[in-house]
Amino acid sequence: MTEVSLPAAFRDQIITMLGEHEGEAFFHSYTTKRTYGLRLNQLKIPPSSKAEQTIQQLFDLRPVSWCTGGYYYDEHFRPGKHPYHAAGLYYIQEPSAMSAVELLAPKPGEVVLDLAAAPGGKTTQIAAKMAGSGLLISNEIHPQRAKILAENVERLGIRNAVVTQATPGELSSRFPLAFDRIMLDAPCSGEGMFRKDHDAISEWSPASVEVCVNRQWDILQDAVAMLKPGGVMAYSTCTFNRRENEEMMSRLLNEYPFLRLVQEKRIWPHLQEGEGHYVALIERLTSSDDILNDSSANSPRDRSSRHSRRTGRNDRSSRETKDVSSSWKTFLAWAQEELPGFKAPAGTPILFGEALYLLPHSESYSLNMDQLSGLKIPRAGLHLGDFRKDRFHPAHALAMASAAQDAACVRNLEADSPEVTSYLHGDTLTIPDSIRGWCLVTITCGEDHFPLGWGKASNGQLKNHLPKGLRN
């Protein structure tokens, strides 16, 4: 592999940081191959399970030392093309990027924000650690990236996440002092991407670094406003310079004396097997001269109600409430027959047009639609299904968030069977005439069966209900 041509200013920056001897070792890493990684979805695959062993053997995986469930693979395996990827059994992720959520260490039941979340690597890692309990808000400002984020949340079967498409300021006005943990994977100059994306090299300059510094500072101020006293925030970048990393954290601590630096961690490509990452863990102290203005004036309940008055929204009309109640009862009746093992997570049923969602809650924080009023919401929690001509049609998200044992009817396929290829292509499958109604189509991995999507059985055929955008 030939050495990448690096900007002179970047080379000078690295020599200043590392010295000439170590700097040359760093530059030599650009003559070696980039790393490839995947992280098993522990919402579906427990550690040491047969399914984990099957995937390890299939792709000849090697463990990533800083991430439980993280693995290296060789490029030629292409696990993103395997049906197990469509089943949400893993997420393709650069290994060093796995370090940030490990440091943040979210827990079940907490209220967590992933502020710049697309395409979803850190969100899906956070969700696995939350184990379906608590509230996760995953935000992405760019529409197309927010759509990809929502698709990855759906593919991995996450039940307790709301995907928003908002500016940090729009969120901080609605969620002051709200979050136990915040993940901010900040938009950065991308120096850690040089080895795998040569376009990132041509886009880099000292001026672009300063643009990123200013943007990061603006985002950080909104992030601080949303962090609870006693809460922690992980700030990460995939860049090497100190301006966007250590110096940014020094500025933050000087500006907000109620913050404390808990830990900093760097991954260097010449020292570890990864493209490079920086993570800082920041705690908001509980002593109380830290509160922004008056805490009672900044509570989520008060702020959201003021926002509700500003936008002219009142409580839902009795007609809307009746519609939601009727839709929820229809879903429960459908689930009792077709998905009897499904246990709905904590949340509130809501309707978006004909679409029924379950808006997630945590024990300490009940999210309400007034707080989301005026925001673009690509995914308002778990999409249960849609009502078409007064009939309930289950959503793909519900299939992915279910287990094979939940369904009354399961059509299981072997991973290497032609039927799997046909199903993922959108084809109708042939089945016994005796099977009727909605079937959960699953795939075997180890000793378990994992959902791929829905089919509806009638007259010896299983009509394919995989969303058209997911077919290949």
C-alpha positions as CSV (number, residue, x, y, z in Angstrom):
1,M,0.0,0.0,0.0
2,T,1.5,3.4,-1.0
3,E,1.8,6.2,1.5
4,V,-1.0,8.7,1.5
5,S,0.0,12.3,0.5
6,L,-0.7,14.3,3.6
7,P,-1.0,18.2,3.8
8,A,2.2,19.9,5.0
9,A,0.3,21.8,7.7
10,F,-1.1,18.5,9.0
11,R,2.3,16.9,9.1
12,D,3.7,19.8,11.0
13,Q,0.9,19.6,13.5
14,I,1.5,15.9,14.2
15,I,5.3,16.5,14.6
16,T,4.5,19.3,17.1
17,M,2.2,17.0,19.0
18,L,4.2,13.7,19.0
19,G,7.8,14.7,18.2
20,E,9.7,13.5,15.1
21,H,10.4,9.9,16.1
22,E,6.8,9.1,17.1
23,G,5.4,11.3,14.3
24,E,7.2,9.2,11.7
25,A,5.7,6.1,13.3
26,F,2.3,7.8,13.0
27,F,2.9,8.6,9.3
28,H,4.0,5.1,8.6
29,S,0.5,3.9,9.7
30,Y,-0.8,5.4,6.4
31,T,1.1,2.7,4.5
32,T,-0.9,0.0,6.2
33,K,-4.4,-1.2,5.6
34,R,-7.3,0.5,7.3
35,T,-9.3,-1.4,10.0
36,Y,-12.7,-2.9,9.6
37,G,-15.1,-3.6,12.4
38,L,-18.5,-4.7,13.5
39,R,-20.3,-4.7,16.8
40,L,-22.8,-7.4,17.7
41,N,-26.2,-6.2,18.6
42,Q,-26.5,-7.3,22.2
43,L,-30.2,-6.5,22.3
44,K,-30.5,-9.7,20.2
45,I,-27.3,-11.6,20.7
46,P,-26.1,-12.3,24.3
47,P,-22.4,-12.7,25.0
48,S,-21.1,-16.3,24.6
49,S,-24.3,-17.4,22.8
50,K,-24.3,-19.9,20.0
51,A,-25.4,-17.0,17.7
52,E,-22.3,-15.0,18.7
53,Q,-20.1,-18.1,18.1
54,T,-21.7,-18.6,14.6
55,I,-21.0,-15.1,13.5
56,Q,-17.5,-15.2,14.9
57,Q,-16.7,-18.3,12.9
58,L,-18.5,-17.1,9.8
59,F,-16.4,-13.9,9.5
60,D,-13.3,-15.0,11.3
61,L,-13.7,-12.2,13.9
62,R,-11.1,-10.9,16.3
63,P,-12.1,-9.0,19.5
64,V,-11.7,-5.3,19.9
65,S,-10.0,-4.9,23.3
66,W,-11.9,-1.7,24.3
67,C,-15.5,-2.8,23.4
68,T,-17.5,-5.9,24.6
69,G,-19.1,-7.3,21.5
70,G,-16.8,-5.4,19.1
71,Y,-14.8,-7.3,16.5
72,Y,-12.3,-6.8,13.7
73,Y,-12.9,-8.5,10.3
74,D,-11.0,-8.7,7.1
75,E,-12.4,-6.7,4.2
76,H,-13.1,-9.6,1.9
77,F,-15.8,-11.0,4.2
78,R,-18.2,-8.1,3.5
79,P,-20.6,-8.8,6.4
80,G,-22.8,-5.9,5.4
81,K,-24.0,-8.0,2.4
82,H,-24.9,-11.0,4.6
83,P,-28.6,-11.7,5.6
84,Y,-27.6,-11.4,9.2
85,H,-27.0,-7.7,8.6
86,A,-30.6,-7.3,7.4
87,A,-31.7,-9.2,10.6
88,G,-30.0,-6.5,12.7
89,L,-27.6,-8.9,14.3
90,Y,-24.7,-6.5,14.1
91,Y,-23.7,-3.0,13.1
92,I,-20.7,-2.2,10.9
93,Q,-18.6,0.3,12.8
94,E,-15.0,1.5,12.7
95,P,-13.4,-0.1,15.8
96,S,-12.0,3.1,17.5
97,A,-15.4,4.7,17.2
98,M,-16.7,2.0,19.6
99,S,-14.6,3.6,22.5
100,A,-16.8,6.6,23.2
101,V,-20.0,4.8,24.4
102,E,-17.9,2.4,26.4
103,L,-16.6,5.4,28.3
104,L,-20.0,7.0,28.6
105,A,-21.4,3.7,30.0
106,P,-25.2,4.4,29.9
107,K,-27.4,2.2,32.1
108,P,-30.9,0.7,31.8
109,G,-33.6,3.1,32.9
110,E,-31.6,6.3,32.3
111,V,-32.6,9.3,30.1
112,V,-29.9,9.6,27.4
113,L,-29.3,12.0,24.4
114,D,-27.2,11.2,21.4
115,L,-27.0,14.8,20.0
116,A,-25.3,14.2,16.7
117,A,-26.3,10.6,16.1
118,A,-26.2,9.7,12.4
119,P,-25.6,7.2,11.0
120,G,-26.3,5.4,14.3
121,G,-23.2,3.6,15.5
122,K,-23.2,5.2,18.9
123,T,-27.0,5.3,19.2
124,T,-27.3,1.5,18.6
125,Q,-24.4,0.9,21.1
126,I,-26.1,3.1,23.7
127,A,-29.4,1.3,23.2
128,A,-27.8,-2.1,23.7
129,K,-26.4,-0.9,27.0
130,M,-29.8,0.5,28.0
131,A,-31.3,-3.0,27.3
132,G,-34.7,-1.6,26.3
133,S,-35.3,0.3,29.5
134,G,-35.3,4.1,29.8
135,L,-35.5,6.8,27.2
136,L,-33.1,7.5,24.4
137,I,-33.4,10.5,22.1
138,S,-31.2,10.3,19.0
139,N,-30.9,13.5,17.0
140,E,-29.6,14.4,13.6
141,I,-30.0,17.8,12.0
142,H,-29.6,16.7,8.3
143,P,-32.7,15.2,6.8
144,Q,-31.1,12.4,4.8
145,R,-28.8,11.4,7.6
146,A,-31.7,11.4,10.0
147,K,-33.6,9.0,7.7
148,I,-30.6,6.6,7.8
149,L,-30.4,6.9,11.5
150,A,-34.1,6.0,11.9
151,E,-33.6,3.0,9.6
152,N,-30.7,1.7,11.7
153,V,-32.6,2.1,14.9
154,E,-35.4,0.1,13.3
155,R,-33.1,-2.6,11.9
156,L,-31.5,-3.3,15.2
157,G,-34.9,-3.7,16.9
158,I,-34.6,-0.7,19.3
159,R,-37.8,-0.1,21.2
160,N,-37.1,2.9,23.4
161,A,-35.6,5.5,21.0
162,V,-37.1,8.7,19.6
163,V,-35.3,10.0,16.5
164,T,-35.5,13.8,16.1
165,Q,-34.3,16.1,13.4
166,A,-33.5,19.3,15.2
167,T,-30.8,21.9,15.9
168,P,-29.1,21.6,19.3
169,G,-30.8,24.9,20.3
170,E,-34.3,23.5,19.5
171,L,-33.6,20.6,21.8
172,S,-32.0,22.6,24.6
173,S,-35.1,24.9,24.8
174,R,-37.3,21.8,25.3
175,F,-35.0,19.6,27.5
176,P,-33.1,21.8,30.0
177,L,-31.3,19.8,32.7
178,A,-33.1,16.6,31.4
179,F,-30.4,14.0,30.6
180,D,-28.5,11.6,32.8
181,R,-26.0,11.1,29.9
182,I,-25.3,12.9,26.7
183,M,-23.2,11.5,23.8
184,L,-21.8,14.3,21.6
185,D,-19.8,12.8,18.7
186,A,-19.0,16.3,17.4
187,P,-18.8,17.2,13.7
188,C,-15.0,17.6,13.2
189,S,-12.2,18.0,10.7
190,G,-12.0,14.2,10.2
191,E,-8.3,13.7,10.4
192,G,-8.9,10.2,11.6
193,M,-10.7,9.5,8.3
194,F,-7.7,10.2,6.1
195,R,-6.6,6.5,5.7
196,K,-10.1,5.3,4.6
197,D,-11.4,8.4,2.9
198,H,-8.9,10.3,0.7
199,D,-11.5,13.0,0.0
200,A,-11.2,14.0,3.6
201,I,-7.6,14.9,3.0
202,S,-8.5,17.3,0.2
203,E,-11.2,18.9,2.3
204,W,-8.8,19.5,5.3
205,S,-7.1,22.8,6.1
206,P,-6.1,24.8,9.2
207,A,-9.1,27.1,8.3
208,S,-11.5,24.1,8.2
209,V,-10.3,23.1,11.7
210,E,-11.2,26.5,13.0
211,V,-14.7,26.3,11.4
212,C,-15.2,23.0,13.2
213,V,-13.9,24.5,16.5
214,N,-16.6,27.2,16.3
215,R,-19.3,24.8,15.5
216,Q,-18.3,22.4,18.3
217,W,-18.3,25.2,20.8
218,D,-21.9,26.3,19.9
219,I,-23.1,22.7,20.1
220,L,-21.3,22.1,23.5
221,Q,-23.1,25.1,25.1
222,D,-26.5,23.6,24.2
223,A,-25.3,20.2,25.4
224,V,-24.3,21.6,28.8
225,A,-27.7,23.2,29.2
226,M,-29.4,19.8,28.8
227,L,-27.1,17.8,31.2
228,K,-28.5,17.1,34.7
229,P,-26.5,17.9,37.8
230,G,-24.7,14.6,38.5
231,G,-25.0,13.7,34.8
232,V,-22.1,12.9,32.5
233,M,-21.3,13.7,28.9
234,A,-19.0,12.0,26.5
235,Y,-17.5,14.4,23.9
236,S,-15.8,12.6,21.0
237,T,-14.2,13.4,17.6
238,C,-12.4,11.3,14.9
239,T,-9.7,13.9,14.6
240,F,-6.2,14.3,16.1
241,N,-5.5,18.0,16.6
242,R,-5.6,19.5,20.1
243,R,-7.8,22.5,19.1
244,E,-10.8,20.3,18.6
245,N,-10.0,18.0,21.6
246,E,-8.0,18.9,24.7
247,E,-8.1,22.6,24.1
248,M,-11.9,22.5,23.5
249,M,-12.3,20.7,26.8
250,S,-10.1,23.2,28.6
251,R,-12.2,26.0,27.2
252,L,-15.4,24.2,28.4
253,L,-14.1,23.7,31.9
254,N,-13.0,27.3,32.2
255,E,-16.4,28.6,31.0
256,Y,-18.4,26.2,33.2
257,P,-16.7,25.7,36.6
258,F,-19.4,23.2,37.6
259,L,-18.1,20.8,35.1
260,R,-15.3,18.3,35.9
261,L,-13.1,16.3,33.5
262,V,-13.4,12.7,34.5
263,Q,-11.2,11.0,31.9
264,E,-9.7,11.5,28.4
265,K,-8.8,8.8,26.0
266,R,-7.1,8.8,22.6
267,I,-6.7,6.0,20.1
268,W,-3.8,6.4,17.7
269,P,-3.5,4.3,14.5
270,H,0.2,3.7,15.1
271,L,-0.4,2.5,18.6
272,Q,-3.7,0.7,18.4
273,E,-5.7,-1.1,15.7
274,G,-8.1,1.6,14.7
275,E,-8.3,4.8,12.6
276,G,-8.2,7.1,15.5
277,H,-10.5,8.7,18.1
278,Y,-10.6,11.1,21.0
279,V,-13.1,10.9,23.9
280,A,-13.5,13.1,27.0
281,L,-15.9,12.2,29.8
282,I,-17.3,15.3,31.6
283,E,-19.4,15.3,34.8
284,R,-21.8,18.1,35.8
285,L,-21.3,18.5,39.6
286,T,-24.3,18.4,41.9
287,S,-23.3,21.4,44.0
288,S,-25.8,24.0,43.3
289,D,-24.3,27.2,42.1
290,D,-24.2,25.4,38.7
291,I,-27.8,25.7,37.7
292,L,-28.5,27.8,34.6
293,N,-30.8,30.6,35.9
294,D,-33.6,29.3,38.2
295,S,-34.1,25.5,38.0
296,S,-37.8,25.7,38.4
297,A,-38.0,28.0,35.4
298,N,-36.0,25.5,33.4
299,S,-37.8,22.3,34.2
300,P,-38.8,20.2,31.2
301,R,-42.5,20.4,32.3
302,D,-42.5,24.2,32.6
303,R,-40.5,24.8,29.5
304,S,-42.5,22.5,27.4
305,S,-45.8,24.0,28.6
306,R,-44.5,27.5,27.7
307,H,-43.5,26.2,24.3
308,S,-46.9,24.7,23.9
309,R,-48.6,28.1,24.6
310,R,-46.2,29.8,22.1
311,T,-47.1,27.4,19.3
312,G,-50.8,27.5,20.2
313,R,-51.0,23.8,21.0
314,N,-53.3,22.7,23.8
315,D,-54.1,19.3,25.2
316,R,-55.4,16.9,22.7
317,S,-59.0,17.1,22.0
318,S,-61.3,14.4,23.3
319,R,-61.7,13.2,19.7
320,E,-58.0,12.7,19.3
321,T,-57.8,10.9,22.6
322,K,-60.6,8.7,21.6
323,D,-59.0,7.8,18.3
324,V,-55.7,6.9,20.0
325,S,-57.6,4.8,22.6
326,S,-59.5,3.0,19.9
327,S,-56.4,2.4,17.8
328,W,-54.5,1.0,20.8
329,K,-57.3,-1.4,21.6
330,T,-57.3,-2.6,18.0
331,F,-53.6,-3.2,18.1
332,L,-53.8,-5.1,21.4
333,A,-56.6,-7.3,19.9
334,W,-54.4,-7.9,16.8
335,A,-51.4,-8.7,19.0
336,Q,-53.3,-11.1,21.2
337,E,-54.0,-13.2,18.1
338,E,-50.9,-12.7,15.9
339,L,-48.2,-11.7,18.4
340,P,-49.3,-13.1,21.7
341,G,-45.8,-13.1,23.3
342,F,-45.1,-9.4,22.7
343,K,-44.9,-7.3,25.8
344,A,-45.1,-3.6,25.0
345,P,-42.4,-1.4,26.6
346,A,-43.2,1.4,28.9
347,G,-44.7,4.3,26.9
348,T,-47.7,6.2,25.6
349,P,-49.5,5.2,22.4
350,I,-49.7,8.1,19.9
351,L,-51.0,8.5,16.3
352,F,-49.3,10.2,13.5
353,G,-52.0,10.2,10.8
354,E,-52.7,6.5,10.3
355,A,-49.5,5.3,12.0
356,L,-49.5,4.1,15.6
357,Y,-46.4,4.6,17.7
358,L,-45.4,3.9,21.3
359,L,-43.7,6.9,22.7
360,P,-41.2,5.6,25.3
361,H,-40.9,6.6,28.9
362,S,-38.5,6.2,31.7
363,E,-39.4,5.9,35.4
364,S,-37.8,9.3,36.0
365,Y,-39.0,11.1,32.9
366,S,-42.2,11.0,30.9
367,L,-41.8,12.4,27.5
368,N,-44.9,14.2,26.1
369,M,-45.8,15.4,22.6
370,D,-45.9,19.0,23.7
371,Q,-42.1,18.8,24.1
372,L,-41.8,17.5,20.6
373,S,-44.2,20.0,19.1
374,G,-42.7,21.8,16.2
375,L,-39.9,19.4,15.7
376,K,-39.4,17.0,12.8
377,I,-39.7,13.5,14.2
378,P,-38.5,10.7,11.8
379,R,-39.3,8.1,14.5
380,A,-41.6,8.8,17.5
381,G,-40.6,5.7,19.4
382,L,-41.6,2.2,18.4
383,H,-43.7,2.1,15.2
384,L,-46.3,-0.5,15.8
385,G,-48.2,-0.4,12.6
386,D,-50.6,1.5,10.3
387,F,-54.4,1.5,9.9
388,R,-55.6,1.0,6.3
389,K,-59.3,0.8,5.7
390,D,-59.9,0.1,9.4
391,R,-57.5,-2.8,9.3
392,F,-54.2,-2.9,11.3
393,H,-51.0,-3.7,9.3
394,P,-48.0,-4.4,11.5
395,A,-44.9,-2.2,10.9
396,H,-41.5,-3.6,9.9
397,A,-40.2,-2.0,13.1
398,L,-42.5,-4.2,15.2
399,A,-41.1,-7.3,13.5
400,M,-37.5,-6.3,14.2
401,A,-38.3,-5.4,17.8
402,S,-40.0,-8.8,18.4
403,A,-38.6,-12.3,19.1
404,A,-39.5,-15.4,17.1
405,Q,-41.2,-16.9,20.2
406,D,-43.6,-13.8,20.4
407,A,-45.4,-14.7,17.1
408,A,-48.2,-17.1,16.6
409,C,-46.9,-18.0,13.1
410,V,-43.2,-18.2,12.3
411,R,-41.7,-19.0,8.9
412,N,-38.0,-19.8,9.6
413,L,-35.4,-19.8,6.9
414,E,-31.9,-21.1,6.9
415,A,-29.2,-18.4,6.4
416,D,-27.8,-20.0,3.2
417,S,-31.1,-21.0,1.7
418,P,-32.4,-19.6,-1.6
419,E,-35.6,-18.6,0.2
420,V,-33.7,-16.0,2.2
421,T,-32.4,-14.4,-1.0
422,S,-35.9,-14.5,-2.4
423,Y,-37.5,-12.9,0.7
424,L,-34.9,-10.1,0.8
425,H,-35.5,-9.5,-2.9
426,G,-39.2,-9.0,-2.1
427,D,-40.5,-12.3,-3.7
428,T,-43.5,-14.2,-2.6
429,L,-42.7,-17.6,-0.9
430,T,-44.5,-20.9,-1.2
431,I,-45.8,-22.3,2.1
432,P,-48.2,-25.1,3.2
433,D,-51.9,-24.3,2.5
434,S,-52.7,-24.7,6.2
435,I,-50.9,-21.5,7.2
436,R,-53.0,-18.4,7.4
437,G,-52.5,-14.8,8.6
438,W,-49.5,-12.8,9.5
439,C,-46.2,-14.7,9.8
440,L,-42.9,-13.5,11.3
441,V,-40.2,-14.5,8.8
442,T,-37.0,-15.4,10.6
443,I,-33.5,-16.6,9.9
444,T,-31.5,-19.2,11.8
445,C,-28.3,-18.2,13.6
446,G,-26.8,-20.6,16.1
447,E,-29.7,-22.1,18.0
448,D,-32.0,-19.1,17.6
449,H,-34.3,-17.6,15.0
450,F,-34.2,-13.8,14.3
451,P,-36.8,-11.7,12.5
452,L,-36.3,-10.4,9.0
453,G,-39.8,-9.0,8.5
454,W,-43.4,-9.8,8.0
455,G,-45.3,-12.0,5.5
456,K,-49.0,-12.7,5.1
457,A,-50.0,-16.2,4.4
458,S,-53.0,-17.2,2.2
459,N,-53.7,-20.1,-0.2
460,G,-50.2,-21.6,-0.1
461,Q,-48.4,-18.3,-0.6
462,L,-46.6,-16.0,1.8
463,K,-47.0,-12.4,0.5
464,N,-43.9,-10.4,1.1
465,H,-44.3,-7.4,3.4
466,L,-40.6,-6.3,3.5
467,P,-40.6,-2.6,2.9
468,K,-39.7,-1.9,-0.7
469,G,-36.8,0.4,0.3
470,L,-35.1,-2.5,2.1
471,R,-35.3,-5.1,-0.8
472,N,-32.3,-6.0,-2.8
